[in-house]
Amino acid sequence: MKKIRAFAVLTVAMLFMLCACGKTIIPFCSHGGGRFGQSLTAISKLAPDAVMGEALSVHYSGGGGLPDDVEEWLRRNGMIE
């Protein structure tokens, strides 16, 4: 349970209450060097029946290429064409 505490209370509550069966979770985060840490593992434990899409991790502001990176990430996850 210690690793789950890294999430905001609302995120944990949502994952517990949400029926994620057959749903796709596409995680993203911005960070200062820690990337996702254990977040992806914790999400998998909280929503074991969900499909995990490709995650996006952005270091600080993401730099000048961020808009293109986000667009490509959305495309790879089937969110846009």
URBEL-V567587 format. One record per residue. RES is the residue in one letter. SS is DSSP state (~ for helix, > for strand, _ for the rest). OMEGA is omega in whole degrees, -180 to 180 (none if undefined). Layout:
res->[RES	RES]
ss->[SS	SS]
omega->[OMEGA	OMEGA]
This chain:
res->[M	K	K	I	R	A	F	A	V	L	T	V	A	M	L	F	M	L	C	A	C	G	K	T	I	I	P	F	C	S	H	G	G	G	R	F	G	Q	S	L	T	A	I	S	K	L	A	P	D	A	V	M	G	E	A	L	S	V	H	Y	S	G	G	G	G	L	P	D	D	V	E	E	W	L	R	R	N	G	M	I	E]
ss->[_	_	~	~	~	~	_	_	~	~	~	~	~	~	~	~	~	_	_	_	_	_	_	>	>	_	_	>	>	>	>	_	_	_	_	_	_	_	~	~	~	~	~	~	~	~	_	_	_	_	>	>	_	_	_	>	>	>	>	_	_	_	_	_	_	~	~	~	~	~	~	~	~	~	~	~	_	_	_	_	_]
omega->[-178	-178	180	180	179	-180	172	-178	-179	178	179	180	180	-179	177	-175	-177	171	-175	-180	177	178	178	175	-179	-175	172	178	167	-174	178	178	-176	-177	-177	-177	178	-175	-178	177	-180	177	179	179	-179	-179	-173	-179	179	174	179	176	178	-178	176	179	-177	179	-178	-175	177	177	-176	-179	-175	180	179	178	-180	179	179	177	177	179	-179	179	177	-179	175	178	none]
